[in-house]
Amino acid sequence: VCRGTAVMLVSPTDGTDEIANPFLQPDGS
């Protein structure tokens, strides 16, 4: 979750969803 939040703050753009998806997938697993 920490990583997802950091990505959102660091990259608050349209690509945030794409970056957050792969980051949350391995983290949640």
CHARMM internal coordinates of N, CA and C (Angstrom, degrees):
IC EDIT
DIST 1 N 1 CA 1.4709
DIST 1 CA 1 C 1.5279
ANGL 1 N 1 CA 1 C 109.67
DIST 1 C 2 N 1.3296
ANGL 1 CA 1 C 2 N 115.35
DIHE 1 N 1 CA 1 C 2 N -39.70
DIST 2 N 2 CA 1.4817
ANGL 1 C 2 N 2 CA 119.72
DIHE 1 CA 1 C 2 N 2 CA -179.58
DIST 2 CA 2 C 1.5176
ANGL 2 N 2 CA 2 C 109.99
DIHE 1 C 2 N 2 CA 2 C -59.48
DIST 2 C 3 N 1.3288
ANGL 2 CA 2 C 3 N 115.38
DIHE 2 N 2 CA 2 C 3 N -41.90
DIST 3 N 3 CA 1.4708
ANGL 2 C 3 N 3 CA 119.53
DIHE 2 CA 2 C 3 N 3 CA -177.88
DIST 3 CA 3 C 1.5244
ANGL 3 N 3 CA 3 C 109.86
DIHE 2 C 3 N 3 CA 3 C -65.98
DIST 3 C 4 N 1.3228
ANGL 3 CA 3 C 4 N 116.59
DIHE 3 N 3 CA 3 C 4 N -43.80
DIST 4 N 4 CA 1.4664
ANGL 3 C 4 N 4 CA 120.33
DIHE 3 CA 3 C 4 N 4 CA -179.33
DIST 4 CA 4 C 1.5176
ANGL 4 N 4 CA 4 C 110.66
DIHE 3 C 4 N 4 CA 4 C -59.10
DIST 4 C 5 N 1.3324
ANGL 4 CA 4 C 5 N 116.32
DIHE 4 N 4 CA 4 C 5 N -43.57
DIST 5 N 5 CA 1.4683
ANGL 4 C 5 N 5 CA 120.34
DIHE 4 CA 4 C 5 N 5 CA -179.55
DIST 5 CA 5 C 1.5198
ANGL 5 N 5 CA 5 C 110.54
DIHE 4 C 5 N 5 CA 5 C -64.53
DIST 5 C 6 N 1.3252
ANGL 5 CA 5 C 6 N 115.90
DIHE 5 N 5 CA 5 C 6 N -41.38
DIST 6 N 6 CA 1.4731
ANGL 5 C 6 N 6 CA 120.26
DIHE 5 CA 5 C 6 N 6 CA -178.87
DIST 6 CA 6 C 1.5208
ANGL 6 N 6 CA 6 C 109.53
DIHE 5 C 6 N 6 CA 6 C -62.73
DIST 6 C 7 N 1.3246
ANGL 6 CA 6 C 7 N 116.57
DIHE 6 N 6 CA 6 C 7 N -41.98
DIST 7 N 7 CA 1.4675
ANGL 6 C 7 N 7 CA 120.64
DIHE 6 CA 6 C 7 N 7 CA -179.42
DIST 7 CA 7 C 1.5224
ANGL 7 N 7 CA 7 C 109.70
DIHE 6 C 7 N 7 CA 7 C -63.27
DIST 7 C 8 N 1.3254
ANGL 7 CA 7 C 8 N 116.45
DIHE 7 N 7 CA 7 C 8 N -41.11
DIST 8 N 8 CA 1.4709
ANGL 7 C 8 N 8 CA 120.19
DIHE 7 CA 7 C 8 N 8 CA -178.80
DIST 8 CA 8 C 1.5279
ANGL 8 N 8 CA 8 C 110.29
DIHE 7 C 8 N 8 CA 8 C -62.90
DIST 8 C 9 N 1.3284
ANGL 8 CA 8 C 9 N 116.17
DIHE 8 N 8 CA 8 C 9 N -41.81
DIST 9 N 9 CA 1.4684
ANGL 8 C 9 N 9 CA 120.27
DIHE 8 CA 8 C 9 N 9 CA -178.54
DIST 9 CA 9 C 1.5237
ANGL 9 N 9 CA 9 C 110.60
DIHE 8 C 9 N 9 CA 9 C -73.69
DIST 9 C 10 N 1.3202
ANGL 9 CA 9 C 10 N 115.73
DIHE 9 N 9 CA 9 C 10 N -37.50
DIST 10 N 10 CA 1.4699
ANGL 9 C 10 N 10 CA 119.47
DIHE 9 CA 9 C 10 N 10 CA -178.44
DIST 10 CA 10 C 1.5301
ANGL 10 N 10 CA 10 C 110.57
DIHE 9 C 10 N 10 CA 10 C -75.85
DIST 10 C 11 N 1.3397
ANGL 10 CA 10 C 11 N 116.11
DIHE 10 N 10 CA 10 C 11 N -36.82
DIST 11 N 11 CA 1.4663
ANGL 10 C 11 N 11 CA 119.42
DIHE 10 CA 10 C 11 N 11 CA -177.33
DIST 11 CA 11 C 1.5315
ANGL 11 N 11 CA 11 C 110.54
DIHE 10 C 11 N 11 CA 11 C -127.52
DIST 11 C 12 N 1.3237
ANGL 11 CA 11 C 12 N 117.37
DIHE 11 N 11 CA 11 C 12 N 67.13
DIST 12 N 12 CA 1.4771
ANGL 11 C 12 N 12 CA 121.22
DIHE 11 CA 11 C 12 N 12 CA 178.79
DIST 12 CA 12 C 1.5251
ANGL 12 N 12 CA 12 C 111.09
DIHE 11 C 12 N 12 CA 12 C -75.61
DIST 12 C 13 N 1.3387
ANGL 12 CA 12 C 13 N 115.29
DIHE 12 N 12 CA 12 C 13 N 65.86
DIST 13 N 13 CA 1.4647
ANGL 12 C 13 N 13 CA 119.08
DIHE 12 CA 12 C 13 N 13 CA -177.49
DIST 13 CA 13 C 1.5231
ANGL 13 N 13 CA 13 C 109.85
DIHE 12 C 13 N 13 CA 13 C -131.71
DIST 13 C 14 N 1.3304
ANGL 13 CA 13 C 14 N 116.75
DIHE 13 N 13 CA 13 C 14 N -170.21
DIST 14 N 14 CA 1.4608
ANGL 13 C 14 N 14 CA 121.40
DIHE 13 CA 13 C 14 N 14 CA 179.86
DIST 14 CA 14 C 1.5266
ANGL 14 N 14 CA 14 C 110.83
DIHE 13 C 14 N 14 CA 14 C -66.40
DIST 14 C 15 N 1.3338
ANGL 14 CA 14 C 15 N 115.97
DIHE 14 N 14 CA 14 C 15 N -30.20
DIST 15 N 15 CA 1.4659
ANGL 14 C 15 N 15 CA 120.53
DIHE 14 CA 14 C 15 N 15 CA -178.12
DIST 15 CA 15 C 1.5252
ANGL 15 N 15 CA 15 C 112.24
DIHE 14 C 15 N 15 CA 15 C -78.03
DIST 15 C 16 N 1.3284
ANGL 15 CA 15 C 16 N 117.24
DIHE 15 N 15 CA 15 C 16 N -2.60
DIST 16 N 16 CA 1.4678
ANGL 15 C 16 N 16 CA 120.11
DIHE 15 CA 15 C 16 N 16 CA -178.90
DIST 16 CA 16 C 1.5311
ANGL 16 N 16 CA 16 C 109.97
DIHE 15 C 16 N 16 CA 16 C -57.11
DIST 16 C 17 N 1.3229
ANGL 16 CA 16 C 17 N 116.82
DIHE 16 N 16 CA 16 C 17 N -43.05
DIST 17 N 17 CA 1.4595
ANGL 16 C 17 N 17 CA 120.87
DIHE 16 CA 16 C 17 N 17 CA -178.54
DIST 17 CA 17 C 1.5283
ANGL 17 N 17 CA 17 C 110.75
DIHE 16 C 17 N 17 CA 17 C -60.43
DIST 17 C 18 N 1.3277
ANGL 17 CA 17 C 18 N 115.20
DIHE 17 N 17 CA 17 C 18 N -43.85
DIST 18 N 18 CA 1.4694
ANGL 17 C 18 N 18 CA 119.17
DIHE 17 CA 17 C 18 N 18 CA -179.03
DIST 18 CA 18 C 1.5253
ANGL 18 N 18 CA 18 C 111.35
DIHE 17 C 18 N 18 CA 18 C -65.12
DIST 18 C 19 N 1.3197
ANGL 18 CA 18 C 19 N 116.82
DIHE 18 N 18 CA 18 C 19 N -39.12
DIST 19 N 19 CA 1.4716
ANGL 18 C 19 N 19 CA 121.06
DIHE 18 CA 18 C 19 N 19 CA -178.81
DIST 19 CA 19 C 1.5357
ANGL 19 N 19 CA 19 C 110.07
DIHE 18 C 19 N 19 CA 19 C -74.02
DIST 19 C 20 N 1.3239
ANGL 19 CA 19 C 20 N 117.19
DIHE 19 N 19 CA 19 C 20 N -38.72
DIST 20 N 20 CA 1.4605
ANGL 19 C 20 N 20 CA 121.02
DIHE 19 CA 19 C 20 N 20 CA -176.99
DIST 20 CA 20 C 1.5322
ANGL 20 N 20 CA 20 C 110.16
DIHE 19 C 20 N 20 CA 20 C -70.84
DIST 20 C 21 N 1.3295
ANGL 20 CA 20 C 21 N 117.36
DIHE 20 N 20 CA 20 C 21 N -32.29
DIST 21 N 21 CA 1.4596
ANGL 20 C 21 N 21 CA 120.87
DIHE 20 CA 20 C 21 N 21 CA -178.69
DIST 21 CA 21 C 1.5266
ANGL 21 N 21 CA 21 C 112.40
DIHE 20 C 21 N 21 CA 21 C -58.96
DIST 21 C 22 N 1.3157
ANGL 21 CA 21 C 22 N 118.51
DIHE 21 N 21 CA 21 C 22 N -58.81
DIST 22 N 22 CA 1.4742
ANGL 21 C 22 N 22 CA 121.12
DIHE 21 CA 21 C 22 N 22 CA -179.16
DIST 22 CA 22 C 1.5262
ANGL 22 N 22 CA 22 C 111.91
DIHE 21 C 22 N 22 CA 22 C -64.69
DIST 22 C 23 N 1.3304
ANGL 22 CA 22 C 23 N 117.23
DIHE 22 N 22 CA 22 C 23 N -30.11
DIST 23 N 23 CA 1.4662
ANGL 22 C 23 N 23 CA 120.41
DIHE 22 CA 22 C 23 N 23 CA -178.81
DIST 23 CA 23 C 1.5324
ANGL 23 N 23 CA 23 C 110.54
DIHE 22 C 23 N 23 CA 23 C -72.99
DIST 23 C 24 N 1.3276
ANGL 23 CA 23 C 24 N 115.96
DIHE 23 N 23 CA 23 C 24 N -37.66
DIST 24 N 24 CA 1.4621
ANGL 23 C 24 N 24 CA 119.35
DIHE 23 CA 23 C 24 N 24 CA -178.09
DIST 24 CA 24 C 1.5307
ANGL 24 N 24 CA 24 C 110.55
DIHE 23 C 24 N 24 CA 24 C -78.91
DIST 24 C 25 N 1.3186
ANGL 24 CA 24 C 25 N 117.24
DIHE 24 N 24 CA 24 C 25 N -29.07
DIST 25 N 25 CA 1.4647
ANGL 24 C 25 N 25 CA 120.87
DIHE 24 CA 24 C 25 N 25 CA -178.92
DIST 25 CA 25 C 1.5345
ANGL 25 N 25 CA 25 C 111.56
DIHE 24 C 25 N 25 CA 25 C -60.75
DIST 25 C 26 N 1.3353
ANGL 25 CA 25 C 26 N 118.91
DIHE 25 N 25 CA 25 C 26 N -56.63
DIST 26 N 26 CA 1.4716
ANGL 25 C 26 N 26 CA 120.95
DIHE 25 CA 25 C 26 N 26 CA 179.83
DIST 26 CA 26 C 1.5323
ANGL 26 N 26 CA 26 C 111.92
DIHE 25 C 26 N 26 CA 26 C -67.01
DIST 26 C 27 N 1.3244
ANGL 26 CA 26 C 27 N 116.84
DIHE 26 N 26 CA 26 C 27 N -33.81
DIST 27 N 27 CA 1.4662
ANGL 26 C 27 N 27 CA 120.18
DIHE 26 CA 26 C 27 N 27 CA -179.49
DIST 27 CA 27 C 1.5284
ANGL 27 N 27 CA 27 C 110.39
DIHE 26 C 27 N 27 CA 27 C -67.61
DIST 27 C 28 N 1.3347
ANGL 27 CA 27 C 28 N 116.48
DIHE 27 N 27 CA 27 C 28 N -43.79
DIST 28 N 28 CA 1.4592
ANGL 27 C 28 N 28 CA 120.90
DIHE 27 CA 27 C 28 N 28 CA -178.66
DIST 28 CA 28 C 1.5236
ANGL 28 N 28 CA 28 C 111.08
DIHE 27 C 28 N 28 CA 28 C -68.74
DIST 28 C 29 N 1.3424
ANGL 28 CA 28 C 29 N 116.14
DIHE 28 N 28 CA 28 C 29 N -33.36
DIST 29 N 29 CA 1.4589
ANGL 28 C 29 N 29 CA 120.51
DIHE 28 CA 28 C 29 N 29 CA -178.53
DIST 29 CA 29 C 1.5254
ANGL 29 N 29 CA 29 C 109.22
DIHE 28 C 29 N 29 CA 29 C -64.03
END
COOR INIT
IC SEED 1 N 1 CA 1 C
IC BUILD
